[in-house]
Amino acid sequence: MRRLRAGEALTAADGTGAWRRYVVTGVDSGRLDLQATAPSRVEPELVPPIGLAVALTKGGLDQVVARATELGVARVEPVRTRRSIVRWDAARAAAAVVRLRAIAREAAAQSRRARLPEIAPVADLADLAGRPGLVIADRAGMPAHALPAPGPHGWTVLVGPEGGFDPADLEAFPDSVPRLAVGPHVLRAETAPPAVVAALRSRPDGRIV
């Protein structure tokens, strides 16, 4: 990161939507003095909210979290599945979530997003059963425009690992849970989550409030 100097302009956000323009008035070791140059503003919310529940993959979720943050996702939840190659104990899972939160913060700053997405703790797949607005990413599913409108909770899209879900993984989810396809081809594990968000954001019922 480049060093800021007195007189430079910048924008600062609180991570919950509020942001404001400032000018740097002083720089010292571990300290940055700012003066506001405009009123505080609030970034509009994207509605409906889109969450991702993403299977742990050997390549990690760094790129998934960064791209999804840029696209306006509201929540990313790492999920253990039978075919997940990655096996984290509690300490490694907690450290990974801290890292992913830092990545989301960096991606939000680069994309000038004032609302940070929630990066949830690592969960077991069965924990998602019964969640409102759940959708399963599936190449044989329906296109985004045909998906039923979500309720107030928005969507949580479950995206599988390399090789897809083990059939036993999906036994906890009834056939009534919608399946969503984002194209005719097999997508890489790091490609599918941002593709899901982009497809849902293209629906005409998406709006900003």
N, C-alpha and C positions, 0 to 999 in steps of 0.2 A: 504494500500500500504506500502511495506517495505521501511525503510529509506535507501537511498543511501549513500555510503561512498566513500571517496577519493580512487582512484585506481580502482574502478569498471568500467567495460565497459558497454556501452549502445548504442542503436540506436535511433536517433531522426529523425522525419519526419515532413514535413510542411503541410501535409493534402492534397496537390495537386499532390503528386507523388514523390517529391524529398525526399531522405533520406541519412543519413550519419552516420558512426560509430564514437563514441567519447569515451573518458575516463574521468571520473570525477576527477577534480583536486582540487576542494574545495567545501565545503558545509557550508552554513551559513543560518541563519533564513531568509526564503523567497528567498534564492539565491542558485543557483547551477552553479558552474564554470566548463566548459567543454573544452577539447582540442580534435580537430579532429584527428583521426588516420587513415582515409582513404578518398579517393576522394568522392565527392557527386555523387550519382547515382539517376536515375529516374526509378520508377516502371513502367513497361509496362501497357498499357491500355488494358482492356478486351473489345473485339469487337465481336458481336454487343453489345452496352450497353443495359442493362435490367433495366427497371423501374417498380416499384410496386405502384399501386394506391389501397390502402387497406381500407376497410370499418372500421369505428370505432367499437370496440367491448367492451363488459363489462370487459373483462380480460385485456384490454389495449394492446398497441402495443410494449411494451418493448422487449419481446422475439422475436417478428417478426423483429424488427429493428436490434437486435443483431445478429440473425441467418442470415438475409439477408446481413448484412455487411460482415460477415465471407465468404459468398458465392460470394461476388464481385458485388452486385447490385449497380447500379449507382445512383438510386433515389428512395426514399420512400415518398409517398404522402398520408396522412390520408384523408379519404373521408367520408362525411356524406351520409347516405342512409336512406330510409324510415324505414327499420328494424333495424337500429342501435339503440341499447338501450341507448348508451352514448349520452348525449345532452350537448355540451359545449357552453358556451357563449364565446364572443371574448377573454376575459381575460384568461379563463381556456384553451382555444384552444392555445393561444400564449404560456402559461406556459408549456403546454404539449409538444409543439414542441421544446422548449428549453431543456426539459428533454430528449426527444428522440434524439436530437443532441448530448447530453452528452453521452447517451448510445451508439450511433454509434461511437463516438470517443473512448470510452473504448473498444468496440468490435474490432475496427480497430487496436488498440494497442496490444490487446491480440492475434490477428491473424496475426500480423506483416504486416498489410496492410497500405501502405503509402498514398493511395487516400481515402479520406473520401467521403461517399455517401452524396448526397444532401438530406436533410430532409425538404420537402416543407411544407408550411403552410397548415392548414386544408382547404379542398375545398369541394364544393358541387358537387355531381355526375354529374350534367349537365355541369359543367365546362370542363369535359373531352371530350364532344362530338366534333368530328372532329379532335381530336389529331392524328397526324401521328403515325402509328405503334401500334395503340390501339388493344389489344386482351382482350377478356373476359374469365376468368376462368369459366369453365362449365363442369360438370361431363359427359355431353352428347356431348362434343366437340371432336375435333380431337386430336390425340397424338402429342407430341412436334415435332417429326421428319416429320410430314405431314404439319406443319404450313408453310405458305408462307414465303420466305426469307424477312427479314425486310429491310427497306431503311436505309439511313444514320443516322436516328434518333434512330434506334433500336426499341425495343418493350417497350410498357407500358402495363402491365397486370393488369386488374381490378379484384380484388378479393373481394367477397362479405362478408357479416356478418354471424353470426349464423343464420341458416335457409335459407340462400341464398338470392338472390335479390327478392324484390317485383317486379312482372311483370311490374308495372308502372315505376319502376326505369329504365328499359331497353328500354322504348319507345323512348328515345332520341338517341338510337344507332341503325343504320340500320342493316339489316340481313347480309350485306356484311362484318361487323366486325367479324373477325375470333373468334371462340370459341376454347379454349384449355382445354383438359382434362389431368390430371396427374395421373390417376388411376381409377379403377372401383368403389371405395368406397367413402363414404362421409368423408371428412377430416374436422378436427376441424379448427376453424378460425385462430388459431395460427400455424397450421401445413401447411395449403394450400399455403401461400406465399413463404416460403423457398422451398417447394416442386416444385413450379412453376419455381423458379430460377434454381434449380438443374436440372430439366428436360430440360430447354432451354440451359443451359450450356453444356449439354451432346450432343447437336447437332454437326454434323461434320463441320458446317460452322462457329462455334465459333473459335476465334483465339486471339492471343495476339499481339499487335502492340506497 
